[in-house]
Amino acid sequence: MRLAKLDTRANGTLSERAKSAFNELLKRALLSSLVPEGESAEVVPIGELPVKMKERRGVVLTISTYSFRAVIVILFRQDADTRAHFERLNRVEPGTWSAQAFQDGLAEAGNLCVGAMNRWLGEHYEHIGMSTPNMVDREALAYMDVLGKGYSRQFEVRGMAIPFFATMQVVAYENVDFSVSAESLADTADSGELEMF
């Protein structure tokens, strides 16, 4: 018996409502994973990432189905202000994190972000999986187009002591069309924290 070969070329398209859904999912996931309790922020789509950025590193995450692959990169500064932000986010004593704990905190924030998106997308796609977070230099963003022609969007998280930037690239292996409602997002968000495995 011969097994059919899976076509992994990015031949599909994303509908406008699917693009809007991905945007909304990432915006909500960024807020839920990057904003400490008691603080507020907003996620704003931007035309492109700033040319002169202090954010030199990023945590890269992937969500994949048979229909599409989404790659999200959250960019950050490796400085004292960013470390203080993640210490607040994780409710640890200021100035107590080691360099390794700081890196782990960044990775965990990325894990929570992509985990939230994965849960919401799981309402529409049965066979879906996510990667573990990996750290990359910002220059790696120049190679995202090797994934294939797809939908790309950049965002800025504003309103906190330091800004954050994120970029998303979605490539479709078949036509992708779905939408999300505020009610379904609220229901899934209330289902508990990301299960670690």
Backbone hydrogen bonds, N-H to C=O, Kabsch-Sander energy under -0.5 kcal/mol:
donor,donor_aa,acceptor,acceptor_aa,energy
8,T,6,L,-0.8
11,N,9,R,-2.1
12,G,172,A,-2.1
15,S,176,V,-2.6
19,K,15,S,-2.3
20,S,16,E,-2.2
21,A,17,R,-2.0
22,F,18,A,-2.6
23,N,19,K,-2.4
24,E,20,S,-2.5
25,L,21,A,-2.8
26,L,22,F,-2.5
27,K,23,N,-2.5
28,R,24,E,-2.3
29,A,25,L,-2.3
30,L,26,L,-2.7
31,L,27,K,-1.9
32,S,28,R,-2.3
33,S,29,A,-1.4
34,L,30,L,-2.0
35,V,31,L,-1.3
39,E,36,P,-2.0
42,E,158,R,-2.4
44,V,42,E,-0.6
44,V,156,E,-2.9
46,I,154,Q,-2.2
53,M,51,V,-1.0
56,R,54,K,-0.9
56,R,76,F,-0.6
57,R,76,F,-1.5
58,G,136,V,-2.4
59,V,74,I,-2.3
60,V,58,G,-0.6
60,V,134,N,-3.3
61,L,72,I,-2.7
63,I,70,A,-2.6
64,S,129,G,-2.7
65,T,68,F,-2.7
66,Y,127,H,-0.5
69,R,171,V,-2.3
70,A,63,I,-3.1
71,V,169,Q,-2.9
72,I,61,L,-2.7
72,I,70,A,-0.5
73,V,167,T,-2.6
74,I,59,V,-2.3
75,L,73,V,-0.6
75,L,165,F,-3.0
76,F,57,R,-2.5
79,D,77,R,-1.0
83,R,79,D,-2.2
84,A,80,A,-2.5
85,H,81,D,-2.0
86,F,82,T,-2.3
87,E,83,R,-2.0
88,R,84,A,-2.1
89,L,85,H,-2.5
90,N,86,F,-1.8
91,R,88,R,-1.2
92,V,87,E,-2.5
96,T,93,E,-1.6
102,F,98,S,-2.2
103,Q,99,A,-2.0
104,D,100,Q,-2.6
105,G,101,A,-2.4
106,L,102,F,-2.1
107,A,103,Q,-2.3
108,E,104,D,-2.6
109,A,105,G,-2.0
110,G,106,L,-2.0
111,N,107,A,-2.4
112,L,108,E,-2.5
113,C,109,A,-2.1
114,V,110,G,-2.6
115,G,111,N,-2.2
116,A,112,L,-2.0
117,M,113,C,-1.9
118,N,114,V,-2.6
119,R,115,G,-2.2
120,W,116,A,-2.2
121,L,117,M,-2.9
122,G,118,N,-1.8
123,E,120,W,-1.3
124,H,121,L,-2.1
125,Y,121,L,-2.0
128,I,126,E,-1.0
129,G,64,S,-2.2
131,S,62,T,-2.4
134,N,60,V,-1.7
136,V,58,G,-2.7
138,R,56,R,-2.6
140,A,137,D,-2.1
141,L,138,R,-2.2
142,A,139,E,-1.6
143,Y,140,A,-1.9
144,M,141,L,-1.6
146,V,143,Y,-1.6
147,L,144,M,-1.8
148,G,145,D,-1.5
151,Y,170,V,-2.9
153,R,168,M,-2.3
154,Q,46,I,-0.7
155,F,166,A,-2.9
156,E,44,V,-2.4
157,V,164,F,-3.3
158,R,42,E,-3.1
158,R,156,E,-0.7
164,F,157,V,-1.4
165,F,75,L,-0.9
166,A,155,F,-2.3
167,T,73,V,-2.2
168,M,153,R,-2.7
169,Q,71,V,-2.4
170,V,151,Y,-3.0
171,V,69,R,-2.6
173,Y,67,S,-3.2
174,E,67,S,-1.2
176,V,13,T,-3.1
185,L,181,S,-2.1
186,A,182,A,-2.1
187,D,183,E,-2.5
188,T,184,S,-2.3
189,A,185,L,-2.3
190,D,186,A,-1.4
191,S,188,T,-1.6
192,G,189,A,-0.6
196,M,194,L,-0.5
